[in-house]
Amino acid sequence: MKEKRGWFDKKENLIFFLRIFYGSLVGLLVIDFFISKHPDFSFDGAPNFFAAYGFISCVMLVLVAKVLRMLLIRDEDYYDR
């Protein structure tokens, strides 16, 4: 039986999707320069502040999770004992 191929299995479709995705990200970053903001603090009025804040928060979350994994890891047979 022939396996059904999905839309992302074709390399040209994946490249097309990634170009649209990254283009929309760049577009949103450019649009942020032209939107008027009403900041509560001086630093959150900076261009693309929330994009940088989200990225840094995500990276920090991954790093903290790696440290916690080292602290909380159990042996493979922990529940079998």
BATOR-327436 format. One record per residue: residue number from 1; residue in three letters; chain; y negated, x, z negated of N, C-alpha, C in turn. Coordinates in steps of 0.05 Angstrom, whole numbers. Example, Ala and Ser with C-alpha at 12.3 -4.5 7.8 and 13.67 -1.06 7.14 Angstrom:
# residues 2
 num residu chaine   n_py   n_px   n_pz  ca_py  ca_px  ca_pz   c_py   c_px   c_pz
   1    ala      A    114    264   -156     90    246   -156     66    264   -156
   2    ser      A     45    257   -142     21    273   -143     -1    258   -157
END
This chain:
# residues 81
 num residu chaine   n_py   n_px   n_pz  ca_py  ca_px  ca_pz   c_py   c_px   c_pz
   1    met      A     23     17      0      0      0      0    -25     18      0
   2    lys      A    -44     11     16    -68     27     18    -87     20     -5
   3    glu      A    -98     41    -18   -116     36    -41   -143     28    -30
   4    lys      A   -155      8    -43   -181     -1    -35   -203     19    -44
   5    arg      A   -220     26    -26   -241     45    -32   -266     31    -40
   6    gly      A   -280     41    -61   -304     29    -70   -329     39    -55
   7    trp      A   -351     27    -61   -376     34    -47   -384     63    -53
   8    phe      A   -380     72    -78   -388     99    -86   -368    120    -78
   9    asp      A   -345    113    -67   -326    132    -58   -334    147    -33
  10    lys      A   -352    135    -17   -363    148      7   -386    165     -2
  11    lys      A   -385    191      7   -405    210     -2   -433    202      8
  12    glu      A   -436    191     32   -462    184     42   -475    161     26
  13    asn      A   -458    143     16   -468    121     -1   -478    131    -28
  14    leu      A   -463    150    -39   -471    162    -64   -497    177    -62
  15    ile      A   -500    192    -41   -525    208    -36   -548    188    -32
  16    phe      A   -544    167    -17   -565    146    -13   -573    134    -40
  17    phe      A   -554    127    -56   -560    115    -82   -576    135   -100
  18    leu      A   -567    160   -101   -580    180   -118   -609    185   -108
  19    arg      A   -613    185    -82   -641    189    -72   -659    166    -80
  20    ile      A   -649    142    -79   -664    119    -88   -669    120   -118
  21    phe      A   -649    127   -133   -651    129   -162   -671    149   -170
  22    tyr      A   -669    174   -160   -688    195   -167   -716    189   -157
  23    gly      A   -717    177   -133   -743    170   -122   -757    149   -140
  24    ser      A   -742    130   -151   -754    110   -168   -763    123   -195
  25    leu      A   -748    143   -205   -757    157   -229   -783    172   -225
  26    val      A   -785    186   -202   -809    200   -196   -832    181   -192
  27    gly      A   -827    158   -179   -847    138   -175   -858    127   -202
  28    leu      A   -840    122   -220   -849    112   -247   -865    133   -261
  29    leu      A   -858    159   -259   -874    180   -271   -902    181   -259
  30    val      A   -904    178   -233   -930    179   -220   -947    154   -227
  31    ile      A   -934    131   -228   -948    106   -235   -960    108   -263
  32    asp      A   -947    122   -281   -957    124   -308   -984    136   -310
  33    phe      A   -992    153   -291  -1018    165   -291  -1040    145   -286
  34    phe      A  -1034    123   -273  -1054    103   -265  -1055     78   -282
  35    ile      A  -1037     76   -302  -1037     53   -319  -1054     58   -343
  36    ser      A  -1072     39   -350  -1089     43   -374  -1072     37   -398
  37    lys      A  -1075     54   -418  -1060     53   -442  -1078     46   -466
  38    his      A  -1066     35   -487  -1080     28   -511  -1066     42   -534
  39    pro      A  -1070     69   -536  -1054     84   -556  -1063     78   -585
  40    asp      A  -1043     79   -602  -1049     76   -631  -1055    103   -643
  41    phe      A  -1045    124   -632  -1050    151   -641  -1060    168   -617
  42    ser      A  -1070    191   -623  -1082    208   -601  -1060    218   -582
  43    phe      A  -1036    224   -593  -1016    237   -576  -1001    217   -559
  44    asp      A   -999    192   -566   -984    173   -549  -1000    163   -526
  45    gly      A  -1024    172   -522  -1039    165   -499  -1036    185   -476
  46    ala      A  -1022    207   -482  -1017    228   -461  -1000    217   -439
  47    pro      A  -1005    227   -414   -989    217   -392   -959    224   -396
  48    asn      A   -943    205   -390   -913    207   -392   -903    215   -419
  49    phe      A   -918    208   -440   -910    215   -467   -883    202   -474
  50    phe      A   -880    176   -467   -856    162   -475   -832    171   -460
  51    ala      A   -836    180   -435   -813    192   -420   -804    218   -433
  52    ala      A   -822    235   -441   -815    260   -454   -803    254   -482
  53    tyr      A   -814    235   -496   -804    227   -523   -776    217   -521
  54    gly      A   -770    200   -501   -743    190   -498   -723    212   -490
  55    phe      A   -731    230   -473   -714    252   -465   -707    270   -488
  56    ile      A   -728    278   -503   -724    296   -526   -707    282   -547
  57    ser      A   -711    256   -552   -695    241   -571   -666    240   -563
  58    cys      A   -660    236   -538   -633    236   -528   -619    263   -532
  59    val      A   -633    284   -525   -622    311   -529   -617    316   -558
  60    met      A   -635    309   -575   -631    313   -604   -608    297   -615
  61    leu      A   -604    273   -605   -582    256   -613   -555    269   -606
  62    val      A   -553    281   -582   -529    294   -574   -524    319   -591
  63    leu      A   -544    334   -597   -541    358   -613   -533    352   -642
  64    val      A   -544    331   -653   -537    322   -680   -508    312   -680
  65    ala      A   -500    298   -659   -473    288   -658   -453    311   -656
  66    lys      A   -459    332   -642   -441    355   -641   -438    368   -669
  67    val      A   -460    370   -684   -458    382   -711   -442    363   -729
  68    leu      A   -447    337   -727   -432    318   -744   -402    319   -737
  69    arg      A   -396    322   -712   -367    323   -704   -354    347   -717
  70    met      A   -367    370   -718   -355    393   -731   -351    389   -761
  71    leu      A   -369    374   -774   -367    368   -802   -347    347   -809
  72    leu      A   -344    327   -792   -327    304   -798   -300    304   -785
  73    ile      A   -293    324   -769   -268    324   -754   -244    325   -773
  74    arg      A   -224    310   -765   -199    309   -781   -176    320   -763
  75    asp      A   -154    328   -777   -131    337   -762   -120    315   -745
  76    glu      A   -105    322   -724    -94    303   -706    -75    283   -719
  77    asp      A    -61    292   -739    -41    275   -753    -52    265   -780
  78    tyr      A    -78    262   -782    -91    254   -807    -81    227   -817
  79    tyr      A    -78    207   -800    -70    181   -808    -40    178   -810
  80    asp      A    -25    197   -800      4    196   -801     15    206   -828
  81    arg      A     -1    220   -843      8    232   -868      7    212   -891
END
